[in-house]
Amino acid sequence: MEQMALNYFRGLDEEEKKALIKKIFDSLSDKEKLEIAKLLTKEMD
């Protein structure tokens, strides 16, 4: 199932990917958004 989702995502054009990511991000709680921000910040160090 995970592979099917990845293949679907890879098949989207850039604008469709952005829209899907925005939908997913908007559905997250503030706590989940904060955790993602922390992980992204770590990756930049």
C-alpha positions in Angstrom: 0.0 0.0 0.0 2.8 2.4 0.9 4.4 1.7 -2.5 1.2 2.5 -4.3 1.0 5.8 -2.5 4.5 6.6 -3.4 3.9 5.8 -7.0 0.8 7.9 -7.1 2.7 10.9 -5.5 5.6 10.5 -8.0 3.1 10.6 -10.8 1.7 14.0 -9.8 2.9 17.2 -11.4 4.6 19.9 -9.2 1.4 21.9 -8.5 -0.6 18.7 -7.6 2.2 17.7 -5.2 2.1 21.1 -3.5 -1.7 21.0 -3.2 -1.6 17.5 -1.7 1.2 18.4 0.8 -0.7 21.5 1.8 -3.9 19.4 2.4 -1.9 16.9 4.5 -0.1 19.7 6.5 -3.4 21.6 7.1 -4.9 18.4 8.6 -2.1 18.1 11.2 -2.4 19.3 14.8 -0.3 22.2 16.0 1.8 19.7 18.0 2.5 17.6 14.9 3.4 20.7 12.9 5.8 21.7 15.6 7.4 18.3 15.5 7.9 18.5 11.7 9.4 22.0 12.1 11.9 20.7 14.6 12.9 17.8 12.3 13.3 20.1 9.4 15.4 22.5 11.5 17.6 19.6 12.6 18.2 18.7 9.0 19.4 22.2 8.2 22.1 22.1 10.8 
